[in-house]
């Protein structure tokens, strides 16, 4: 059974040009049963909403401004959201706004076990994005950027909008580190990593993650492009595993082994030596959160507490 979605649009904070994209995107999540937009539709700035919304049967909730300093439409949206929540007739809320004032509403809906899809501009507050179950950048849904961030390379046609988007999304390098860590942890536990599960894990860490942010039409294409992973298909299941050691990682492991062969090495000192030899070293890029765990993973090396009652750990050959 498809999930039911309540779509609530802050029309005073959202361009009508995004409406088609909003409905196309929501088809991936279920059926939209509540369709409401909020604002003072007697104003010239919102006149287009009245015409465009007819094709989707979106109900306009007319709310005049009682004061120039207050937004009555926002308050009406919050009241309706709470009323809908208590009816228990929907599974997902989609709040379309970049206004950080809706953060508390999103938190409240999530407290009740609701999924909340946020849709807004990429420069919306990080707090609002983090509160949502998933956050979608409207620029991506609409195709508002002529040039999307790919692997850090830009062409002469890169637009200002694309630059703004790049500044407001998590760098792909950071996404890759988290992906490596997730896949590595699963492999260490003897488990496979499904492509869908990997994407879900990344979205839990980065609520606005969307492969389209980086110029890829599918998660499969993004993972394959990163070169750090191997994508295989087992019947209808697509799995992701880590590729073999690259040259840098092989050199790093050889350096650590050569150091430890000279005798037990204090882990702190070993870390200093690694950074001196490999200035760009970041243990998280290898899928580990701690240096000791990474060193322990190298065949032939064990990490153990320093003897003689001293604090700290050392690495030695088995």
N, C-alpha and C positions, 0 to 999 in steps of 0.2 A: 504494500500500500504506500502510495506516494505521501511524502510529508506535506503538511499544509503550512503555508507561509502567510504571515501578515506583513504587508508592505506599507510602510509609513514614510512618506516623503516630506522633508522640510523644503518646500518649494522656494521659500525665501532665501535658502542657502545653497540651492542647487540649480544648475542650468537645465532648461528643458531639453537641450540637445542630447542629454544622456539617457532620456527615457527609453528609447528603443533598446539600447545596450543593457539597461537595468533588467528589462523583462527577458531578454535573450539569456542573460547570465543566470537568472533565477530558475530557468528551465532545467538547469543542471542540479537543482536542489529539491524541487518539488513543484506543487501547484499553488499559485497565489490565490488565496481565498479572500483576504481583506486587501483592498486597494484604496488607499487614502492619501491625499496630498493636502498640505496645510499652508495657509497664507492668506493675505488680503488680496484676493483676485480681482478686486475693483481697481487696483493700481496698474498703471501702464506697464510696469516692469514684469508683471506676472500674466499679462494678457495672453501670451503664447501658450501658457499652461492650459488655459481653458479649452483651446482648440485641440492641442496635441493629445491631451489626456482622454478625449472622447474615444479615440481609437482603441484604447485599452480599458475603457470603462472605469477609469480611476475617479473616485468620488472626491470632489473638492470640498474641503472643510473650510468654509469661509470664516475668517477670523479677523475683523478689523483691528487696527492698532488703537488701543485706548490711550497710549502714551508713546511719545517718540523714544523714550528711554527703555521701554519694556517690549518684549516680543510675546504677544499673547498667543500667537500661533504655536510657538514652542511648548507653551504650557498646555494647550489643547492636545498636542501630539502626545505629551507625557500622560495626560489623563486617559486618552483613548487606549494607549498601550497598556496601562494598568487594568483598564476594564476588560480588554481582550485577553490579557493574561489570566484573569480570574475566571473567564468562561471555559478555559481549558480546551478551546476549539482549534488551537494551532500548535504546531511543533517548533516553528522557526519564526523569528522576527527579522525583518530586514529594515534597518533604520538608515535612511538615505540622508546624510548630512555630514558636513565637516566640522560642525559646531561641537566643541569640547564640552559644552554645557550638558550634552546628552550622556556623558560618561556615567553619571550616577544611575540614570535610567537603565543603561546597558548592564551595569553591575547588578541592579535589582532583578532584571529579567533572568540573568544568568543564575542568580541565587535561587530562583524558582525552577531551575533545571532546563530553561529554554536555551536553544541555540540562537545566537544573534549574529547575523551577517551585517557588518557595517559597510556602507558604501559612501565614499567621499573623495575629496581631492588628496593627492599624495602628501601634501603639506599639512594635513590634519595633525592634531596633537598626538604624540606617542601614547599618551594615557588613554585616549579614546580608542586607538588601534588595539592597545593591549587588552582593553576591557572586552572587546568583541571576540566571539568564537573564531570568526574569520573577518578580515577587512579587505575590501576590494577597492583598488584605485580606479576611480571613474575615468581617468585619462587613458588607462589601458583598455578598459571595457569599450570605450568609445573609439579608441585608436587616435587619441588626441596628439600623440607624439609622432613626428615624422621619423625620428631616429631613436630607437630604444637602446638602453644600455645592453651591451653584449658581453664581451670579455675585456672591457676596459679600452677598446679601440674606438675611435670616433672618426667619422668622415667629415668633409667640409660642409656637408649638408646638415650637420647636427643643429637642431633648433634650440631656441631658448626653453621651450616646453620640455624637451628631452633632458636638458641640463637640470631643470628644476626637479624633474622626476628622479634623476640619478642622485641628487642631493638628499632625497627624502626616502629612499629605499635602502634596505640593508645591503652592503656590498656583497657581490657574488662570492668573493674570497671568504667572507665570514660564513656564508651559507655552506660553502664547500667544506669548511672545517667541521661544521656541525654534522654534515652528512657523513663524512669520514668517521667521525666519532660514533655515530649511531650504527653504521654498518660494521665497524671494527668490534664494537661491544657485542653485537649479535653473533659475529663470527667466533669471538672468544667463548661465547656460551654455546656454540655449536648450532646456532639457529640461522635460518636464512632471512634475508631482508627483502620483502616484497616491495615493488615500486610504489604501490598505493600506500603501504604502511610507512615507507620512507617519507613520502610527501606529507602524510598526516602528522608525522612526528615533527617535521620541519615547520608545518603550519602552527603546531602547538607552541613552538619556540618563537616563531616570527609570524604574528597574526596577519600581516599584510603580504606574506609570501605568495607570489604567483609567478610561475615560470615566464609568463608574458612580460613581466617587469623587465626581464633581461633579454627579450627579443626571441624567445622560443615558443613555438606553438604547442608544445607538449612537454611533459616532464621527461619522457623518454629521450627526446632530443637534447634537452639540457644535460641530463646525466651522461649521455654518450659524449657530448662535446667536452665535458670536463676532463676526460682522458684518465681520471683516477679510478674509474669504475668499469666493471664489465657487466653488461646487461644481457641476461639470458631468458629464454622463454620455455616454461615447462607447461605444455598444454595451454590453458588460458591464463596461467599465472606468470607474471614477469618479475624476475628476481634481479637484485643488484648485489654485486660483490666487489671487493677491492681488487684492483689490478695488481700486478707484481710490483716489486720494489723498483722505484725509479733510480736513476744514477745518484741523485743527491742523497736519498735515503740509504742506499747501499754504502756510499762513502761515509755517512754518519755512523752507521752500525759498525763498519770496519774501524773507524776512529775510536769508538767506545770500547770495542773488543781489544784493540791494541793497548789502550790505556789501562784497562782492567787486568790484562795479562801481566803488567808490571807489578801488580800487587793490589790488594783490597783498596778501593778508592772511596773516600768520603763522597756522599751523594751531592752535597753542596759544592764541593770543590770540582766534582765532575761536571756539574752544571755550568760552572764558570768556564771551565776548559772548553766545553762544547760551544758556548756563546762566543768565546774568543776565536775559535776555529770556524764556526758557522754563525755569523752575526745575525742572520735572518731566522735562526732556529726558533720555532714555536711548537711546543709539544702538542698543542691542540690540533695543529695541522696534520698530525699523524694519528689523530683519533684518540688521544689520551688526555686526561685532565691533569695528571701529575707525572713528573719526570721519572719517579721511581717505578711507576707502572710501565712506562715505556721501556726503560732499561731492562726491567724484569722480563719483558716480552722477547728480548733478543736471545736466541738459543745459546746456551752455554753460560749464561750469567744469572746469578741470584742476587737479590737485594735483601739485606737483613739488618737488624739493629746493630749498632756498633757495640763491641764487647767492652769489658772493663767498666761497665756502669755508666758510660758516657752517653749523652743524648745524641740523636741523629741516626742515620742509616748509611751503610756503605754497600758498594757493589763489588762482587768478587766472582771469580770463575767457579763453576760447580766442581 
